[in-house]
Amino acid sequence: MKSKKLSEKILRSIKSRGFNNITLDPVIETKYILQRSGENLKKFLFSFYDLNGKELCLRPDLTISSVIRFIQNKKDNREKVYYSGEAFRKTYQKKDSIIKNQIGYEILGSKNKQKDDKEIIDTAVKILKNSNFKKGALKIGNIELFNLLIEKLDIPRRWKNRLKKYYWNKNYFNELLKRLETNSDIDPIFVATDKSIYQKMKKEDKNKIIAGRTYKEILDRFNMKIKDPRKTSTGKKNTNIIKRFLKIKCPLEKAPKILNSFFKENGINIVVGKGFFPLIKNKNFKVEFSAYNGREVEFYSSMIFSVEVKIKSKFKNFISGGRYDHLTANLGFRKVSAVGAAVNMNLYD
């Protein structure tokens, strides 16, 4: 199927379900990207300054542009929208730049989360049916389950926050698990030295600044480590539980039973009800729960899903999405309930 014909079919499928087309500004303020993703992403942006000295950039992602538009238009009512266009980022692997073609659809100002989650997934299913792909698979997960699990484990608070924050960054996340499991990064000599410095700093002026932080901030952090230390005895056990959880994969209808058995087996007080996942059944393709699914994007807050299709004997990501209720707050705006999905139009590149 030609890419142009595929695009036309996708847009018709989305429009038929009541989503309204919107046009997004190709330029946004750089500060919104940095508030969400930090300075590390700045080197991948096409950025410039306007006549007033305001830093702008070509949009690196259409979802961010869409939620900014919703907020700036002071919208409060539920809105179903779709859009298409290019997202621009630099890359240092192949060429100096990349243009990512993207089709997306969203429900903003969502009131009934479970109903709207299902509508987004149902739309993805319709796109899949009308795309002429012969084989596909729908994977559904929920990052809220991972966060609940981390909160229940006997892990220092600062480490709980790190694991949740970097869940999407697989390499760094695995490094954190290794450190948590073995405590290999803790050197007794450095610990003794730190304690000696800590005792001296306690006698100094707490407002004194070193390396951009006050003595009080440094002492408070050290006190937190003393009161809530990493425990070698539980580190390996907790790491093992996290790794086993991320390997859970099963038919969606069996997910509550399998998850509840896992939590009970490990003495974790979490109960997953039947209504926790959208009720999706289809005879034409596989629908499964995957605890590992959706870790590529950092702004999802709960439900996540992906649709994979078979092309030349390999399964590739066709549609991915989920709920991102915290995205607008992370951009510096008021919180808006939102759920949506993006279609990978570079599938044939």
N, C-alpha and C positions, 0 to 999 in steps of 0.2 A: 504494500500500500504506500502510495506517495505521501510524503510528509504534509503537503498542502491539503490533500483530501482528508487525511487523518485529523488535521487541525479543524477543518470545517465540520466534520462529524462530531468532534468533541464539543465545539461551541454550540452546535444544535442540541446536543444532549443536555448541556447545562442550562441553556435558555428554556428548554421545554419543561424544566422543573421549577420555573418561576424566578430564576436569578436574573437580575438586571445588569446590563453592561455599563461599566464606568470607564472613564479615561483617567489615567494616572500621570502626574507630573513626572517627567524624566529626571528632574533635579530635586534633591532634598538637602536639608542642612546636615552637614557632616556630624554635628554634635549628637544627633539622634542615633546614628550608627555607633558612635564611640560610647555612648551611655549604655548601650546594650552589650556591645562586644569588646569594648576596651581599645586601647591604642594599637594592639597587635594587628587589628584588621585595617588600620589606616593605610598601611603600605600597599594594600590591594585595591584601594579606592582611586577613582579618577576624580580628584578634588581640585578646587580652584577657589579664588576669592572674588566676590563681587565688588562694586565700586565703594560700598560702605564698609568693606573689610570683613564681611561675613563669609565664613568658609562653607562652600557648597560642594556637592559631589553628584555624579551620575548615580542613579539608584542601583545598588548592588543586589536588591531583592524587592520584588513587587509586593510581598505581604506587608513589609514595613511601610511602603508608600501608601498602601490601602488603609491601614489602621490610622496613620497620621492624617489622611484625608478625612476619615470618619470623625476623629477628634476635633480637627480644626473647623469642620462644618457644624460642630456642636450638636452632633446627632445623639439621640437617646433611644429612639424607637428601633425595634428590630429591623435589620436591613439585610436583604439577600443580594449579593453583588457578584459579578464575575468580570475578569479583565484579561488582557493578553498583551504581550509586548516583550521587550528585551531587558535583561538585567546585565549590568556591566561590572566586571571585576578584572583586575590584573592577575596574571599568573606567571610564574617564573619556571614552569616546567616545560611548556612547549613554545607557545608564542608569548608576546609581551602583553597580550590582552585577550579577553574572552567575552563573547556575547552569548548569554544564556537565554534562549527563547523559553518563555514561561506562559502557561495559561493557569489561572487560579480562580477559585470561587470560594466565597466566605459567607458566614452568617454572623453579622456584627450586632452587638446589643442583644445577644442571645438571652432569652428568659428561661426557657425550658431546656436545660443542657442535654438531658438524655435524648429528648426528641430531636433536637438540632444536630447532635452528634450522629444520630441514625440517618438523618436527612443528608448530611454530608457524605456518609459512607454509601448510602443508597444511590446517590448521584454518581459516585465513583464506580459503583457496580454497573449502572446504566452506561456510563462511558465505556467500560470494559466490554459490555455486551455488544455495543454498536461499533466497536473498533475493528472487528473481524479477526482479532487475535484468537487463535484456537485454544490455547491453554493459558490459564491464569490462576493466581492464588491471592487470597486476601488474608493479610496478617494484622491482627489487632492486639494492642498492648495497652498498658496504662502506667505512666510514670509515677502516678500517685501511689501505686502499690509499692514501688521501689522506695519512695520517700518514707512511707509508713514502716517498711521493714527496717530501714536505717535507724529511724527514731526508736524502734523497740530494742535494738541491739545495745550491748554494754560497750559502747565506744565513746571516747571523750567528745564533748560537744563540738569542739573546733574541727574534729575529724569527721563528724557527721555532716557538718556544713560543707566541708571540702568534697566529700563523696557525692553529695547531692549537687553541688555547684558544677563539678567536673564530670558528671555522669556521661555527658555527650562526648567528651574528649577521651576516646578509648585508650590511647597510649598513656596519657597522664593518669587516667583513672586506674589502669593496671599497675602503674608505678606506685600509686597510693596504696593499693591493695597489698603489694609486695612489702612495702614499708610497714604497713599495719600488721601483716602476718609475722614478720621476722624481727621487727625493730632494728633492722640492720643499719639504719641511718643514725642510731643513737650511739655515740662514742662516749664511754665513761669518763675519759679525760676531759672532753669538751663539757660534759655535764658538770664535772667538779669545778672547772674554770668558770662556767656560767654562774654557779652558786656563789663562788667567791666574789664575782663582779656584782651579783645581786645584793649581797650583804653590804658592799661598799656604796652602791647606789642608794640604798635605803637611808643612808646618813646624809645624802646630798639634797640640794634644793629640788623639789619635785617638779618645778616648772622649767628646769634646765633642759635645753633641747640638744639632742644628738641624733644625727642622721635623719633629721626631719621629724623626729618624735620626741615628746617630752619624757622625762624620767618616769613620770607617773604612768604613762601609757605602757612603757616597757615593763615596769614593775607589775602593773595589773595583768599583763599578758603572762609574765612569769608565774604570778600567783595562781592564775588559771591552770597552768601546766602542773603546778604542785598539787592543787586541789583535785584536778581531774586528769591524772596521768594515763598514759597508754599502759595497758597491762599485757605482759608477755603471755600470761596464762590464758587469756581470752582472745588475743589477737588472731591466732591461727583458727580457732573455732568460728569466730565471726566472719573471717575472710572466706572460710569454706562455705558458710551459709549463703553469703552473697554470691559466690561463684555458682553454687548449685541453683540458686533462685534464677539467675540469668540464663541458665540452660533449660528452664522449663518451657516446653513447647507441646501443644496438644490441640485436638479439635476444640473449637470455641465453646461448644455446649458442655464440654467436660471440664473446662477451666476452673469454675468455682470449686468443684469437688477436689480436683488435684491440688489446687492452691491451698485450700483449707487443710488438706492432709499434710502438706508440706509444712505449713505454719504450726500445726498441732504437734507434728513429729519433732520440731525444733523448739517447742515451748514458747512460741511467739503468739501473743494475744491479738490476732488479726482474723476477722471473719469476712469472707467475700460472699456477698449475696448474689442471687441469680440475676438481679437487675443491675449489677455492676458494669456489665458490658452490653452494648447494643445488640439486640436480637437480630442476627443476620444469618439467614439460611439460604443456600443456593445449591441446586443439584448439578450445576454445570461446572463449578470450580470449587477448590478447597478453601474452607474458611477455618483459620486456626488462631489460637492465642500464642503469642511469643513474648516472653518477658524481656527478651533482648531487643525487640523491634523498636525502631524510631530513635536511635541514639545519635543519628547524624546531625540533627538540628537541636540547638540548645534551648529554644524558647517554649517548647511544649510544657504544659503544666499537668495534664492528666491523660485523657484518651489519645492514643496515637495509632495510626494505621498505615499500611502500605499495600499497594496492588502491584504484583509482579507478573510479567508476561514472558512467555517463552519465545525467544528469537534465536534461530540457528542453534538449537539444542541447549541454549543457556537462558536462565531466568534473569530478567533485568527489571529494575524499578521503573514503573510506568506512572503511578500516582502515589503521592505520599501526603499525609496531613495529620491533623489532630486539633486538640484544644489548646489555645494559648491565651488564657485569661490574664496573665501577668505581663504580657508584652507591652501594652500601652503604659503601664506603670513603670516598667523598666526604661521606657523611652522618655520618662519625665512627665507623663500626662496622668490623668485620672484613670483608674482601672476600668476596663471595658471587657465584658464577657465576649469571647470570640472563638469561633471554630472554623476551620477551612482546610483546603487542600490545593496542591499544585500538581500540574501534569507535566511530566518530563518530555518536552518537545525536542530534545536533543538525542532522542532514543536511537536514531539512525545515523548519528554523526560518527 
